[in-house]
Amino acid sequence: SVTLELTWSLSDSLSLKSLSNYLDYQSDTVTDLGATAVQFLGSTAVQESEHYSQELQLTWEGEQHSTLFGLYYFNEDYHSDVQILGPPVFTDVLKRPFVNFYGDLNSDSYAAYWNTTWRFNSEWALKGGLRYSADSKDDQGFQQLPTEVPTDLARDDNWDAWTPTTTLEYTPADELMFYATI
């Protein structure tokens, strides 16, 4: 995993931050699912994931007010090959896994957001924000259960949402804060 954070001070009250992340992950596992002395059920799994994210944040700090604007992007390509092995009649006699799943998934996520804080005094603050996010996922592969032939899987879905938030904060001491969020 590699993460890069860069911050630029544009003025005394305005800054721009870039947060970048890249992760390349691979896992090969063999597991005893029965947890007994005799191997009855087991699994093998190969999983690979490569993802990238980028976020830009513009922050303005005033005396009683601060505002954050942001943009976000995430992409992941994921591959999985999972086999449930056993009972022995399947793996030894039929020469195939009990359950088999093989597939690839691609995810994309985009977001834009705004958060602002009004500090009325040292104890009371009101926060508000709005986030728009749009996501898409598509996957393809196959699964095979004990009594069936392989079933192809192909799904493609997109969705988006506007998510508002409002929070009232009361901080009577440095180590104590109460808040209500809607």
N, C-alpha and C positions, 0 to 999 in steps of 0.2 A: 504494500500500500504506500502511496506517495500522496502527501498533502502539502499544498502550497497556500500560504496566507500572505497577502500583500495589502498594506494599508497606505493610502496617500492622504495627507492633510491638505485639503484644498484651501482652507482658511482657518481662523481661530475657532469657528463653530461648525465647519462642514468637513466631512471626511468621506472617502470612498474606500471600500474594502472588497477584495476579490478572494474568494475561497474556492480552491480547485482540489479535486480528489480523484485519484485513479487507483483501482484495486483489481488485481488479477489473482484469482483464487482457484485452487484445485484441491480436491479431496478424494482419496480412494480409501474406502473402509470395508471391513469385513466384520460382521456382528453376529454373535450367538443370541438369537431372539428367545430361545427357550430357557436359558440360564440354568441348565441342568448338566449333569455329567455326560449324558448322551446327547449328541447333536441331533435334534429333531427339526428345528427351524433355524434358519440363519439368513443373513442378507449380505449382499455385496452392493456397494453403491459407488458410482463414479460421478462426481459433481464438479462442474467447472463454471466459473462466473467471472465476467469481466465487466466492470462498471466504471462510469465516469460521471462526475457531477461538477457543476460550476454555479457559483452564487455570487452576485454583485449586490452590495449594500451601500446605500447613500444615507449618511446620518447627519442630521442637523441638531445641534445642542444649543438651546437658549437658556436664559436664566430660570424661567418657570416652565419651559416647554421643550420637549425633544421629539423628533420625528425620524422614523426609519422607513426608507423605501427599499424594496428588494426585488430582484429577479433570480429565478432558480431554474436549473435544468438538470435532469438525471437520465442516464441511459444505462441499461444493463442487458447483456446477452448471457443467458444461462442455459447450461446443458445438464441433463441428468439421465443416468442409466442405472436403474435400481432393479435388483432381482431378489425375490424372497425364495430361498432354497428350502426344500423339504415340504412335506414329509418325504421320507426316502422313496416311496413309490413314484413320486414325480421326478425327483432328481436322479435316482439310480435306474429306475425301470423305464420311465418315459423320456428320460434324457432332456428334460426341460425344466425351467424354474416353476415353482408353484404360482407365483405372481411375477409379471414382468412389466416394467414401465420404462419407456425410452422417450425422451422429448427435449425440445428446445423452446425457450421462452425469450421474447424480446419485450422490454418495458421502456417506455419513455414517459417522462413527467416534466411538465412545465408549470411554473407558478410566478405570480406577481403579487406583491403584498405591500401593505402600508400599516405602520403602527405609530401611534402618537401618545405622548404622556403629558398631561397638564398637572403640574405640582402646585396646589393651592397654597400650601405652607409645608413645613418640615414633616407634618404628620399625615396629610391627606393628599391623594393623587387620583386622578381619573385617567384611565387608559382606554383607547379605542383602536380598532384595527379592522382591516378587511383583506382577505386573501382570495385570489382566484387561482384555481388549479385545474389543469387539464392532463389527463392520464390516458395512455393507451397500452394495451398488452395484447400480444398475439403469441400463440403457442401452437406447436404441431408435434406429433409423435404418435405413439401407440401404447396401448395397455393390453395385457393378456391376463385374464383371471383363470383359475384352475379348470373351469369347465367350458371355456370358450376359445374361439380362434382369436387372433389379435384384432383389436378394435382400433381403427384410426382415430386420432384426436386432432381436431383443428378448431381453434377458437380465436376470435378476434373481437376485442371490446374496447370501447372508448367512453370516457365519462368526464364531466367537469363539474365544478361546484364553486359557488361564492360562499365564503365562510366569514361572517362578521364576529367580532368579539368586543365586549365592553367590560371593564373591570374597575371597581372602586376599591382603593387600598387605604387602610388606616395603619400607621406605624407609630405606636405610642412610645417605643423604645428601640434601640439599635438591634436588639436580638428578638424582637417581637413584631409580627405583622399580621393583620387580619385583612381578608379581602372577600369580595363577592363578585362573581363573574357570570355574565349572561352572554 
